[in-house]
């Protein structure tokens, strides 16, 4: 399982994004959906639609 965090580019504080990543990991573990094996990615759908490779 992979979790995609959207809108990360709108957050100026990188530490806040890291906290959200940790919280998502804990929720996934709580629901027994894969635990440590779950990947968390940061993404932006707008950049994908625009064709921006970054």
C-alpha positions as CSV (number, residue, x, y, z in Angstrom):
1,X,0.0,0.0,0.0
2,X,1.1,3.5,-0.8
3,X,-0.4,6.7,0.8
4,X,-0.2,9.9,-1.3
5,X,-0.1,13.2,0.6
6,X,-1.4,15.9,-1.6
7,X,-1.1,19.7,-1.3
8,X,2.4,19.4,0.4
9,X,3.7,22.2,-1.8
10,X,1.2,24.6,-0.1
11,X,2.8,24.0,3.4
12,X,5.8,26.2,4.2
13,X,6.8,24.2,7.3
14,X,8.5,20.9,6.3
15,X,8.3,19.7,9.9
16,X,4.5,19.9,9.7
17,X,4.5,17.6,6.6
18,X,6.8,15.2,8.5
19,X,4.4,15.1,11.4
20,X,1.5,14.4,9.1
21,X,3.5,11.6,7.5
22,X,4.1,10.0,11.0
23,X,0.4,10.4,11.9
24,X,-0.7,8.7,8.7
25,X,1.7,5.8,9.4
26,X,0.2,5.4,12.9
27,X,-3.4,5.4,11.5
28,X,-2.4,2.8,9.0
29,X,-0.9,0.7,11.7
30,X,-4.0,1.2,13.9
31,X,-6.2,-0.2,11.1
32,X,-3.7,-3.0,10.5
33,X,-3.3,-2.1,6.8
34,X,0.3,-2.9,6.4
35,X,2.2,-1.2,9.2
36,X,5.9,-0.6,8.5
37,X,5.5,-1.7,4.9
38,X,3.3,1.3,3.9
39,X,5.0,3.9,1.8
40,X,4.1,7.6,2.1
41,X,4.6,9.8,-0.9
42,X,4.2,13.5,-1.3
43,X,2.5,14.6,-4.6
44,X,0.8,17.3,-6.5
45,X,-1.9,16.4,-9.0
46,X,-1.7,19.8,-10.7
47,X,1.9,19.3,-11.6
48,X,1.1,15.9,-13.1
49,X,-1.7,17.4,-15.2
50,X,0.6,20.3,-16.3
51,X,3.3,17.8,-17.2
52,X,5.8,19.3,-14.8
53,X,8.4,16.6,-14.0
54,X,9.4,17.9,-10.6
